[in-house]
Amino acid sequence: MRAPLSTLFRLAWRESRTARRRLLLYMSSISLGVAALVAIDSFAANVQRSIKDQSRTLMGGDLNLRARQGFTAAADSVLDSLATAGYPWAKVTSFASMASAYPSGNTRLTQVRAVTPGFPFYGEVLTEPAGRWAELHRGRYVMVDPSVLIGLDAQVGDSLRIGYARFEILASITNIPGDPGIAATIGPRVFIPARHLAETGLITAGARAEYEAVLKLPEGTKTPIWVAPLRPRLEKENIRIRTVEEREIDLTDAIQQLARFLSVVGLIALLLGGIGVASGVNAFVQRKIDTVAVLRCLGASSAQVLTIYLVQAAAMGFVGAAVGVVLGIGIQFGLPQVLGDFLPVDVQVTLVPSAILLGLAIGVWVAVVFALRPLLVLRRVSPLQAIRRDDAALAESRRKDTATQLTNVALVASVIGLAVNRAETVPQGLLFAVGVFVSIGTLWLAAAGLARLTRRIVAPSWPYVLRQGVANLHRPAAQTQSVILALGFGSFLVTTIVLVQTNLLAQFEFTAAQSRGNLVFFDVQEDQRSGLAELIGTAGHEIVSETPIVTMRFAGGNGLTSEEWAERVGIPARNWALRREYRSTYRDSIVPTETLLTGEWFGARALPSGVYEVSLERDITDELHAALGDTLQWDVQGVTIRAVVTSTREVDWGRFEPNFFAVFQTAALQGAPAQFVTIAAVSSDTAVARLQRDAVRRYPNVSSIDLSLVRGTINQIVSKVTLTVRFLALFSLAMGIPVLFSAVAATRRDRLREGVLLKTLGATRAQIGRILLAEYAVLGLLGSLSGMLLAVGGAWGLITFVFEGTFTFAALPALGIAGAMMALAVSIGLLTGRDVFRETPMAVLREA
């Protein structure tokens, strides 16, 4: 007789009374994965909405114009005509400069921003004291980041010298639209009125500065359409145009990439939770075979039986996913505190229904599809099982079951689908899915190998408790695979994160240690070289190097203009290598930061008069499609220099020393206007500060970088990043705990029976405890070490191919994590096994 669906639902509800807690425990394995997906998707949606709402505030206007060499007279004419037509604009000129405070006399490298009235057109600049931004242009005032006041031991009202001009500190800036909080750590900002910029004497020929203008358009103006007629005129003046819509897209793409990266952890947590579900439900099925056999005797069909237990699993999966949704909503409210310093917007956290529903749907689907495979066995339970249990027949039927094979295909397709959904492109998703399968396969093989090994190596001469504990690893219904997967994945993620972080920090420290000096002076003019050298020498310090820098542009090659060259070699006319300003040098020897790849160094060949030699860095050679023997033209401040490419180099850009795309022989540029970078080796921090102070007093235009300060700045950034890393590491660790509990709890009944039997035979609590300890110590050891080996491979790949560094195994942190994971496995095993100590034989016999 075919029972109504409502009857099956009622029967599923009544029959679940003895199993709800166990099923809910198994389904809780997916909660953290759902929580991660909901939190990340919700947070990304909130950030994207905030970017959309604050896009004009981020830019400071509706349209951004950027000119590398400054605005030409023709460009200024266009801006003036726009202002006359009712489209106001404001300019920002940004450059690095030393700032000196009085009366403290301290100095520090800062990022100076000279702004015209009106900037920014959108958003509010917050200052301390409050409301001072409007007063910036009313006198010789300056506003600074709070870190500038701390670094210079200054306060509001003190004087600040920038170049040859002196200003009064009017206020500190606590927040300015468009800048993430980390910006003040990277380069503390100083804002001055643009009308006083010339008085600083810092914007000279060859000086490195960024020039921007922002425009305000009437509300409702379609910026791309409005700017279209102006593009040809502005681009002709080498002005890059960015609309507020383009800025919004750039920021949104960056947030989506961050969200994809973080969601990888959530997806792995969800898949790992699915494995925990499958493990727990498999043990659940073994307990329900007798009940199902009775139902079959009473006339229930195999489809009805499957429906009953699938409804139970789906309901508990829904509850587990719902718990994850609630947890994810809570996590997303904490993410702005973790990631806020790296975001350019103030994020208003609100509930995102689409993220919640998607997370809930994915969680339920994962719970059902992973639970379905073990539940399909119940279709093969015959009424005869009520009087004669035949587990071998059930196992054999599973191997031959078409529905089981289809479920396996659905599992694989689900993993691939989720991976593709979370990746930026389909190939990336497929690659990630392959990585998941390889990781799971590696850990699964390790678990299978352990079970086989323990079956063979256990010898009668071993102590009984050790022999019994190790034998538990290969007994029927053992959860060896599930425990090792949970431990291995958790150890894999945590160790990978820590190894990558450790290697990046070590690489930075090594690079800094390889630098020959610790104080760098730049923007040194030709007539200041000898004076600065004398100042350094008189103070008892050594000059490590003096490097000339000549600004120039690529003007073509082999007699062709740059446009003709681009067309000939097949590269876009707007390629950055064609349009950028090169800061090149000249010397007759190679330096330690360079490696010669092809060709020969200068002087190996005779060249016609007026033609010189140049060595190009590998990447710029590829970008320009240049080759050995090509004669390139360079516009050196209005003078054309012809140079033959005689070699290519690989450059270590990470070193704290001047490096260049193009290096010319000395004769080519010796007479060209140049600035110099001087590197000095100074003995102590006190001497560095004193030398910086004396240098900026004598030469206000000369800026300097204390490399120890750079290290300190990077350490501050790293400390902020570390908070995020710790969050990911702790999350990765936490996501394995429910799976471990689920896997261990799945064997609770067998352990109780075994423990009672051992106690009946005379085993003491201590002996049973040592048996459990031996079992979980071996499980924890193999799981954590397997995860560590996977992590070494993953971290090596990231460091080698993504960060292009040299991987070094950090043994102490890796072994520490392995030890912690092993301790976690033992603790959970003993915690869930405590019932074995207190249960009596009668209680076990009565257990359903």
N, C-alpha and C positions, 0 to 999 in steps of 0.2 A: 504494500500500500504506500502511495506517495504522500508523505507528510507535508502539510503547508509550511511555508518558509517561516512564518511566525512561530509555529510549534518548534522548529529547529532552533530558533533564536532563544525561546524560553528554555529549552533543554540545555543549550549551550550555557546560559546564565546559571541554571541550577547546578549543572555538572561542574562549573568552574569554581564552586565555593571552596573546594579543597585545594585548588591550584592557583588562585588569583595572586597570592603573594609571590609564589615562585615565578609565575608568568610575568608579573610586573617587574620582578628583579631582572629577569632575562631581557625584557624589553627596555629596561632603563639603560642598557648598554648603548642605545642609539641616542640617548638624551643629549649628551655632550656634543655629538656631531650635529644634531639639529640646532642646538644652542649656538654653535659656532656659525652655522650657515645663516640663521636668522639674524644674529648680531651683526655679522659682516655685511650682509645684504642690506639690512636696515640702516646701518651706519653709512654705507656707501651712498644709499639713496638720500639720506639726510644731508650728506656733504654735497652731493650733486645739486640738490635743491637749494642749499645755501649758496653754492657757487652761482647758480642761475639768478637767485634773488640779489646777490651782492656783486654780480659781474662788473657793473660799472664802478662800484666802489673799489674793487680789486685793481682796476686799471687807473682809477682816478679821473676817468672821462669816458667818452664814447668811442674815441679813436686814438690810437697811439702811433706816433711817427718816430722812427729811430734812425739816426744818422751817425755812422761810425766816425766820420771826419768832421762832424759839426755841420750845422745848417749853412748852406751857401746863400749868397745874396738872392739868387733866384728862388730858393726855398723860402727864405724869409719874406720875399715879396708875395709868395702864395699865401703864407700865413697871415700877413697884414691884410691882404684882400679879403680873406675869410673873416677876420675880425671886423672889418668894415661892413661886411655883409651880415653881421650878427651871429657869427660863430666864434665865441671866445676860445682862446688857447692859453696854455701855460707850459713853460719849459722847465726841464730838470737836467742839470749837468752833474754827472757823478764821476768821482775819481778818488784814488787813494792818496792820503797825505798824512804827514805827522801833525799832531796837535799838541801844543804845549800849554799847560795851565799855569796861571799865576794867581796866588803867590806860591803854590807848592813847587813849581818848577818841573814837575813831572811831564813826561812825554809818552805818546802812544800813537800807533798807526790806526787811522780811522777811515771810514768811507764817507767822504764829504758829498753832500747833495745840495747844489745851489738851485733854489727854486724861485720861480717868478710868482707874483701875486695871483691868487685864484686856485693854486694847486693845494689839495685835490678838489675837483669839482663835485665829487660825491664822497660820502663818508665823513666821519668826524675824527680829527686827530686829538687824542687825549693826552693831556700834559699834567705835570705836577710842578708848581701849582696849577690848578685847573684853569682852563679858558685862555691860555697864553698864546695859542697858535696864531690867532688873528693879529697879535702884536709883533710878529716876527719881522715884518717889513717896515716897521715904524722907527727903526734905529739900527745901530750896528750890533745886532743881536744874533745869537746862535742858540739852537736847541739841540740837545744831545740825548743819546740813549742813556739810561741809568748806569750801565756798565762803564761808560766813559767817566762819569763822576767818580765811580769807585776806583777805576784804574788810575786816574790822575789825582786822586785825593783832593777833589775839587767839590764845590757846591754852587748852587744857584747864586748868581751875583759876582762870581769870580770871572777873571778874564781868560779867554782862550785864544791862542795865537795859531793861525792857520796860514802857512806860507809867510808872506810879508804883512798880513793884515791881522788886526786884533779885534776881538768881539767880546761882548758881555754875555755870559750864560744866562739866558732868560728863563729857561725851564728845562726839565727833562721830559722825554716823550715816553709815555707808558704804552701807547698803542697807536699805530698808524695803519690805515687801510691797505690791504694787499700784501703785507709782509708777515710771514710766519714768525713765531716767537724765536725760532732758532736763528733767524737772520742777525739778531743782535749778538749772538755768540760768534757767528762766523766773521762778521765785520761790524763793530759798533758804529752807528750812524751819527753824523753831525749835519744839521741843516742850517744853511746860511742863506741870506737874501741874494738872489742872482745879480743884483745891481752892484754888489761888492765883490763879485768873482774876480774881476780884472785886478783888483787891489792885492789879491793873494799872490799874483805873479806865478801861478802854478800852471796855467794853461798856455803853454808855449809850443813851438814847433816840435813835433815828435812826442809830446806829452800824451799819455794814455788816458782817455776819458770816454765816457758814454754820453751821448746827447739824445734827449728825448723831448717830445712835445705831445701833450694830450689836448684834445679838442672836446668841447661840449656841444652837442647837437640838440635841436628841439626834441621834446618828448614825442615818441612815436616814429622817429625817423628810422628808416631801414638803412643802417650804416653801410652794408655792402653796396647797395644801389646808389646811395648818396656819394660814396667815395670813388665809384667806378670812373667818372670822367676825369678825376684828378690823378688817378694812378699813373698814367704815362708821364705826366709832368714831374710828379714826385719821384718816381723810380728812375727817371733820367738824372735826377740829382742824387742818386744813390741813397734814397730814403726807403727804409723798410716800413711797410704799412701793416698794422695789426688792428683789426676791428674787435669790438667787445665780444662779438660772437665767436671769433677765432680764438680769443683768449679763453673764453668759456669752454670751448671744445678741447683746448690743450689741457686745461686743468681737470676737466671731466675725464679725459683719457688717462691722465696720471692717476686719478683716484681709482678708476676702474682697474688699472694695472695693480695697484696696491691691494684692492679688494680681491682680485684674482689670486694674488700671492697668498693672502691670508686665508682665503677660502680653501686653498689646497690642504691646509692643516685641518680645517673643518671637514672636508670631504674624506680625508684619511680617517679621521675620528669616526665619521659615520660608517664607513666601510668596515672599520675595525669593530664597531658596535654591531654591525650586521653579522660578523663572524661570531661574536658573543651570543647573539640571538640564536643563530643556527646551532651553536654548541649547547646552549641551555635547552632549546626546544627538542633537540635530539635526546637529551636525558629525560625530558618531560615525556616524550613519546614512549620511551622504554617503560616508564611507570604506568602509562595508560593502556598498554596492550591488553591487560586482563580486563579492564573496564570496557574497551572497545569490543573484545570478544563476547562479553556478556550482551552488549548492545546488538551485536550481530545475531546472537542467539534469540533475541527478542524481536528480530525482524528488520533491524535497521540495515539499509543498503550501504555499500562502501562510499557512495557519493554523499549520503546523509551524514555518515560518520566524519568524513573529511570536512564537510560544511560546519559541523558543530565545533570542531577544534580550530578550524581556520577562522571562524567568527571570534572565538576566544583570543586567538593570537592577534587578529586585527584590532580587537577592542583594546587589548593590553598595549599593542603597538601604538595605537592612537593616544592612549594615556601617556606612554613613555615619550612620544613625540610632543605631546602637549606640555609635558614637564620641560622638555628641551626648549620649546617656544617661550615659556615663561622665563626660563633661565637666560635665554638669548636676549629677551627684552631687557632684563636687568643688566646683562653684560654691555649692551650697546650704550647704556647711560654712563658706563665707566670708560668707554673707548675715547671720548674727547679728552679725558684727563691723561690717558696714556699716549695718544697721538697728537694732542692739541698743538704742541710746539712745532710740529712739522706741517701744519695745515695753514693755508693763507686766509681762511675764513673762520668766523665765529659760527660754530655748528649749533643749531637749535635741534635738539633731539625730540623727535615725535615718532609715534607708532606708524609703521609702514605696512598696511594690510597685505599688499602683494608679497612682501618678503615673509610675512608670518604664514600666509596660506601656502606659499611655495615650500617653505621649510617643513610645515606640517605634512604636506602631501608627500614630499620626498622621504620624510621620516617614516610615515606609514607604509609607503611603497617598499622601502628598504626592509622594514620589519617583516612585512608580509612575504616578500620574495625570498628572503633568507630563511624564514620560518617554514615556507612551503615545502622545501626539499625534504627535511626530516618528517614533516607531517604526511607526505605522500605515502609513507610506509603504512600508515593506518588503513589505507585503502586495501592493503593486501592481508590484513588480519582476518582470519577465517573464524567461524564459530568454534572450530576444533581447538583453537588456541586457549579456550576457556578451561579445557581439561588437560591439554598437553602443549607446553610452551616450546616453540621451535624457532629460536632466534636465527639459526643458520638459514632456514627457508626464507625468512623475511629479508635477510641481507642479500640472498641470491636474487630474490624478486626485485629488489631495488636496482641491482645492476642491469637487469633486463627490462626495466620499466621505461616505456617511451615517454611518459609524463615526467619522469625524473630527468631524463635527458633533455627534454624541452625546458624544464626548469633551470637546468645547468646553463643552457643557452641564454635564457632570460637573465640569469645572474650576470653572465659575462657581458651581455648587451647593456644591462643596467649600469655596470661599472664604466663601460665605454661611454654610454650616453651622459652620465654624470660628469665624467672627465671632460668630454667635449663641451658640455654646457658651461663648465667653469673655466675653460681655457680661452685664450684670445683667438686662436685659430684651431681648425680641425686637426692639422698635423700635431700641434702642441698637445691637444687633448689626447690624441692617440698615443703620443709618446709618453704622456703622463700615465695613461692606462697601462701601457706596457711596463712602465716602472713599477706600478702597483702590483701587477701580476708577477713580475720578477721578484719583488720583495716578499710577497706572500708565498710564492713558490720556494724561495730560498729558506724562509723560516719554516715552511711546512716540511721540506726535505730534512731540515735540521731536526725537527721534532720526530719525524719518521725514523731518521737515522739513530736518534737517541733511544727510541723504543726498541729498535732492533739490536742496538749495541748492548743495552742493559739486559736483554734476554740472553745474550751470549756470554757476557762477562761475569755475571753473578755466579759466584762459586760457593760451594757448601762451607768452605773454610771461613767465609766472612762472618762477622758478628750478626746475630739474628736480626737485630733492629735495622741494621744497615741493609741487609739482604732483603728484608721485607719492604723497606721504604723504596729501594731502587726497583724492586719487582712491581710496585704499584704503577710504575711508569708505562708498563706494557700490558697491564691487565685489561680485560674486556671493559669497554665504556670509559676507559681512561681519558682524561681531558688534557693530555700532554700537548696536543697540537694547539688547542685553544689558549692554554696558558702561555706557551712559547710565542704564539702570534701576538698576544696582548703585550707581553713583556718586550718582545723583540721590536715591535713597532714603536712602543713608547720610548725604549732605549735608543732606537734608530733616530727618531725625530729630535729628542733632547740632545743627544751626542752630536748630531750633525750641526745643530744650531750653535752649540758651544764650540765645536772645532772650527767652524767658519769664523766665528767671532774672534777666537784666540789667534787664528792664523792671520787675520786682517790686522789685528793690533800688533802682532809680532812683526809683520811685514812693515808696518809703519815705523815701529821702533828701530828696526834694522835699517830702513831707508834713512831715517833721521841720523842714526849713528854713523852712516857712511858719508854724510856730508862733511866736507873739509873745514867748514867754518860754521859759526853759530850766529853771526850778525850780518845781515845783507843790507847794503845801501843801494838804492836805485834812483833814477832820474838825476844822476850826477852829470853836470855839464862838463864840457872839455876844459874850461878854464877853472873848474873846481877840483879837478882830479888831484893835482899836486897838493893843494891845501888840505883836502880830506886825508890824503895819504900821510901828510905830516902830522895831522891831528891824531890819527890812529897810531902812528909810530911813536910820537911823543908820549902817548899814554901807555906805551910798553906792549902794544898788541901787534899781531902779525897780519899782513894783508895776504890772503890766500889767492885771490885772483881779481883781475880787473877786466871786465868783458864789455866791449863796445856794442851798442845796439843801434842799428840804422833802420828806419822805417821805409817801406817800399811797397809797390804793388806789382803783381804779375801783368806784363804787357804783351804777352804772346810768345811765339817760338818759331824758329826756322823761318824768320822773315814774315810771319803771319801775325796779325793783330790777335788780341785775346779772343775776340768774337770769332774770327776766322779759325783760330786754333781749336776752339771748342767745337765748331762745326766739322773740322777736319778729323779730329780724334773721336768725335761722337759723345761729347759730354754736354749736359745742359749749360746754357749760357749763364744761368744764375747759380751754378755750382759754387759752393763756399770757397773752394780753393782758387777760383778765378777772381772772386770779388773781395776777399778778405785783405786786410792790411797785414803785411808780413813785418815782423820785427826780427831782423836777421843780424848776423855778426860776421866778422872776418878774422881769420887766424890761419896759421900755416901748419897746425898740428891737430891731431885728434885728441879728445879729452876722455877721461875714464867713464863718463856716462854714455859714451857712444861705442858702437861696434860697426866696423866696416863690413858691408854685405857684398857689394859688387863694385867693380872698377878699381881705380887706384887713386891714392891721395895726391894732393896738388904737387906739381912740378915734374910729373912723369911724362908729360908730352909737351911739344912745342905748339904754340897757338899764334894765329895772326895778331898783329898789333890791334889793340882795342878790344880784344876778346879775352875773357878771363875764365877761370874755372869755378864751378860751384858743386857742392855736395848736397844732395837732397835726402831728407828723411823718408823712410820707406812708404809711409801712408800717403804723404803728399805726392810722392812720385806716382803712386797708383791713382790718386785723385786727378792729377793733371794728365795722366796717360803719357808721361814723359819717359824717355829711355836714354841710356848712355849714348853720348854723342850728339844729343839734341842741343841746339843753341837757343837758349831762352832769353827773352828781353824782360828787363825789370825797370819800372819807373821809380827811380830813387829821387823823390822830392823834385820832380820835373826834369831830371836828367836820365837818359836811357843808358842802361848798362847791359851789355851782351855777355852771356856766360855759358860755357859748355858744361853739360852734366857729365862729370868724370867719375862720380862714385855715388853710391847710395848707402845710407846708414840706418841702423836701428838705434833708437834713443830710449834711454831709461827715464821716462818723464816723471817717475815718482821721486827722483832725487831732488833735494832742496838746493839745486844749482841751476844756473841759466842753461836752457836747452833750446834748440832752434830747428825749424823746418829746413831752412836754407843757410848753409855756411859757405862764405866766399873766401877766395884767397885774398891775402892782405892787400895786394896791389889794386884789387877791384874797387874797394870802398874806403881806402885809407883817408882820402880827402873829403869824404861825405860827412855832412853834419850828423853827429852821433851823440847819444847819451851813453852813460856807462853804469854798469852794475859792479859794485865793489863788495867782495866778501871778505870779512875779517874773522879771525879766531880770537875770541875774547875770553878771559879766564873765569869770570864769575858774573852772576846776575847783577851784582852791584856795579861792577865795571861796565856791563852792557848798558844799564840805565844811565850811568854818567856819560858814557860816550855818545849815546843817542841824544842826550840833552845838549851836550857841547856841539854836536854836529848840526842839530836843528837851529841852534842859536846863531851859528856862523853861516849856515846855508839853509834858510827856511824852506827852500823848494825841494831839498833832498829828503826823501822818506827812507825809513829803515824798518826791517822786520827782525825781531828777535825770535829765532827759531824755537827757543824754549817756550816763548809765548804761543807760537803756533802749535807746539805739542800740547800745551795746556788748553788751548782752544779746542783742538781736536778731541782731547780727553773729555772736555765738557760735552761736546756733541755725542761722543761715544757713551757717556754716562746717561744721556737722554735716550739714545738708541737702545742701551742695555735694558732700560725699563721695559721697552717693547719686546726685546729678546727674552727677557725673563718671563714676561706674560705668556709668550708663545711656548717657552720651555715648560712652564708649570702646567699650561693647558695640555700640552702633549703628554706630560706625565700623568695628569689627572684623568685623561680620556681612557687610559688603560685600566684604571682601577675598577670601574663597573664591570668591565669584561672579565677581569680576574675574579671578582666576586661571583659573577654569573657562572664562570667555568668551574670554579671550586664548589659553589652551591649546587651545581648540577649533579655532582657525585655524592651529595650529602647522604642520601639513603644508603648507598653502598658502603660509605665510610662508617655509618652508624652500625650497620650489620657486621661489618668487619671488626669494628672496635668492640662491640658486645661479645662477639665470638672470641676475640683475643682475651678479653677480661674473664670470660667464662672459663677459658683454658689456663688462666692464671697470670696473664700479663698485667703489669702494674701501669698506673697512669704515666709514670716516667718513661717506661718502655714505649708506650703508644705515642707519647710526645716525641720521642727520639725517632720513631718511624716516620711521623709526619715531617719532622725537621729534615731528615735525610732526603725524603721525596722532594720537598719544596726547595731545598738547597740546591739539588741537582737541576731542577726545573729553572730556578732563578739564575743559576750560573750559565746554563746553556742559552736561555732566552736573552739575558743581558749581553753576553758575549756575541751572540749572533747579531743582535741589534747594533753592537759596537762595530763589528766588522762591516756591516752594511753602511753604517755612518761614515766610516773611514773612506769607503768607496764614494759615497755621495759627496762628502766634504771635499775630497780630492777633485772630483769633477767640477764642483762649483768654484773652488779656488783656481784650478788650472784653466778652465774654459770660460767661466763667467768673469772672474776677477783678474784673470791672466797673471796669477802669482805662482809662487812655489809652495806646495803643500808640505807642512811638517806635522807629524803626528804628535799631538799634545797628550802624552800618556797619562799624566796625573789627573786632569779633568775627566778624561774618558774612563779611566779605571774607577774614579770616584763615582761617576754616574752608574757604571756597571754594578758597583758595590751597593749603591742606594737602591737600584732596581731589584737586586737579589734580596736585599733586606725587606723590600716591599713585598716580594713574592712570599717569603717565609712568614712575614707578619700576617698577611691575609690568609695564608694556608692554616696557620695555627689559630687565627681568630675564628675562621669559619669551622674549624675542626674542634672547637671547644665543647660542642655538644657530645662528641664522642666520649669525653671524659666523664660526663655526668649522667648519660642515659643508661637506663636499666634494660635488661633483656625483655621484660614485659612491655615496656613502652615502645620498643622497636617492633615487637610482634604486633602491637595494636595499631601501628602507624599505617595509614591508608596508602 
